[in-house]
Amino acid sequence: MRQPDYHPQPVRMFTRDRSIASIIGPEGQQLTRDSLPAPNTKRWVIRRKAEVVAAVRGGLLTLDEACERYSLTTEEFLSWQRAIEKHGLAGLRTTRLQEYRPGTLKAGSLKVGMRNRF
């Protein structure tokens, strides 16, 4: 089954509108603060990462609240956000990082004659 296209909401990273009770998540579901991933989440699957990014963009959480709640660095959160912006939800796949990160080499991507140099 094909994942629905995810169109991020405008970024509201540093303030939270207290009147926002819910937003539409990356899979079209309603997200509230209570339905977000648990604060002690250790296994970050694509859906959970996308939900946290959507919560910050939609104003449910501030960037600082998300980083504190989930023990993330700002850089880690921003890398999730950039991955979504550049590659959609597929960009959040940890097993595919080398395909999406600039400056990294995929196996077999070196030209013949260059392989023994590294």
N, C-alpha and C positions, 0 to 999 in steps of 0.2 A: 504494500500500500504506500502510495506517495505521500510524503509529509506536506501539509499545507504550506504555502508560501508565507513567510513571516515578514511582515512589514512593520519595522520598529516604529514606536510612537516617538514624538519629539522628545529630545533629551531635557529632563528636569533633574539634574544630578545633585544639586546642592540644597534644594529646599523641598519640603514636603507640604502639600496642601492638606491640612487636617480634615477638609471636607470630603476628600476622596476616600470612599469606603471600599471600592472595588475597581478593577480594571479588567480588560479582556487580555488573557494570556496568549502566549505564542501558539497554542493549539486551539484557540478560539474559546477557551473555557473562562469562566469568571474566576478571578483571583482576588482574594482578600488577604489581609495580613495573616489571618489564621490558617489560610490554605497554602501559604508559601512553604517551601521545604523547611524541615525542622532545623532549629539552630545548631544542633549537634551533627548535622549531615557530614558524613565522611566520604561517601561515594557520590561523586558529582557526574551524573549522567547528563546528556544533552538537554533533556527536558527541564531538569532542575536549574541548570545554569541559565537557560533561556528565561525561566520564570523569575529568577532573581534580577536579571537584566531588565525584563519587562516591568518589574515592580519599581525599580529605580527610575526608569524612564517615565513610567506612568504616575509617579508621585506617591506610591504606597510607602516607599522607604527612601531615605536620602542615601547618597553614596556612603557617607560615614556610618549610618545605621546598618546598611547591608554588610559593610566590611567588618564592623564590630560583631554583628549577629552571627556571621558565618566564618569569622576568623580568617578573612581574606585580606590580602594587601590591595591597595588601590590599583597597583599595576596588574595584579591578577584579574580583578574585576574588569578593568579597562581592556585587557586582552580578550576577555569574553565578548565584550561589547564590540570591539574592532572585528573579531572573527565573524560575528553575526552580520555586521554591516557589510563586510567584504564578501563573505561566502554563504550567508544564510545559516540556518541551523547546522548544516553539515560542517561548517567551520569549527564547531565546538567539539567535534570528535577528537578525542585525545590520540587515538590510534592513527589519525591522519594528519597530525601536526606537521610532519615534514612536507606534506603536499601543499600546505597553506602558508607556512611561515616563509617569508622571504629570506634568501641567503642560505637555505638549507638544501642539501643534495639528496635526491632520491636514489635508491639503489638502481644501478644500471643507467644513471643519467650522465655519468662521466664519459667523455669521448675516448675512443680507443687511443692508446698511447699515453693518456693522462692518468690512467688508473694506478700505475705504479709510482706515481709522484706523491701520493698521499699516504 
